């Protein structure tokens, strides 16, 4: 889990762009991401105490952004814009 406002996300964005993981929306805020090795991960995007929080069930440590989460955040941002969030 990490906050978009405080996490260093540049490395994760670069990895996501290079690997092009597949992202599928389960419902708004919950996404299934297929990683480079074929494993699937669940990513949740939500607000808590005014912060934008992202959780991925991969082995990446807390407070570190992973490529799966960045792939999901891109879809989540697009869906939020369509919904007027």
N, C-alpha and C positions, 0 to 999 in steps of 0.2 A: 504494500500500500504506500502511496506517496501523494503529496499535494502538488498539483501542477504549478502552483505559485512558488514553491520552494525547491523542487527537484531540479537537478541538472538533466535536461532532456535531450540535449544536442546529440550525444552519442547514440541514444536509442532511436532518435529520428533517422540518423544516418544509416543505422542497421536496418530499420524497417524499409527505408527507401531501396536499399541494396537487395534485400531478400524478397520483397513484395509478398508478405504473408496474406493469406486469404481471410477476409473478415465477413462474418455473417451476423446480422442483428437478430437476437433472440427476442428481445423487446427493448424499448427505448431505455438505454442505460446498461443493458446487458448484451455482451457480444461474444461470439465464439470465434477464436482466431486459430487458424491452422498454421503451425510453425514450419520452419524450413526442413525439419526431419519428419513431418507428417503428424506430429503430436498436436492435439487440440487443447487450447487453454480458454478459460472463461475470464473475461475482463468486465469489471463493473465500473461505471462512471457515475458519480453522484456528488451532491453538495453536502457538506457537514460543517456546521458552525461557520458558514460563509466561505469555506474553502472548497475548491474543486478537487475531489479525491478520486484516485484511480487505483483499482485493485486488480491484480492478475494472479492466477493460481500457479504460475510457473515458479521455479526455484530461485528467482532473483530476490535478493534481500530487500527488506522494507527500506523505504526512502530512496530506492534506486529505480529509475525508470527503465523498463524493458522494451524491446522492439515490439512485442505483442501488444502492450498497452498503447504504444504510440500509434500503431496501425488502427486499433479500435478507437482511439481518441479522434483520429481524423474523420472516421465515419460518424462518431457521436457528435462532433462539432457541426458537421453538415446537417445531420438530422435535427439538432437543436436549432439551427438557423432556420430550417424549414418550418419548425413549430413555433418560432418566435420567442425562444427561450433566451 
